[in-house]
Amino acid sequence: MDEEPVVIKLTHDQAFVLSDWLYEVMMKSDKLDAIVPDRAVWSGIYAISGTLEKSLVEIFMPDYAGRLEQARQRLLDAMGGDEDEEVEATQSVSRREAPGRLWAVRGEPTLTDDDN
């Protein structure tokens, strides 16, 4: 079946924070099985993760953790709500300590199925 790609647009901050979360869930834990038991869904998750890895440069920056926290804060500020609840919910998630994946293009990432 010839499928037309689906385009998902994210802000740079959204892409950065989502990429970190996907990395934590997929690479540093066994959580993906628990969160998404349907392995067919993993295909889309891997496509999104791979596209984000090609779209961001922050992963190689020495101040990765600080940049991630700033992006998270901007997103939380834009969403409004109780910031303390968000901080408590995310404190148990470890952050990447050092860069390690390839990122190529700056700007607003556009995700398509063709990026696999």
BELZI-V719634 format. One line per field, one symbol per residue. psi: psi as a letter, one per 30 degrees, with the letter a starting at -180 (. if undefined). A space follows every 10 residues. Layout:
psi = ???
This chain:
psi = kjkkkkkkkl leeeeeeeee eeeeeefglg feeeeifjff feeeeeeeee eeffflfffg kfheeeeeee eeeeeeeefa ajeeeeeeff ffkklkellg lkkeklajkk klffg.
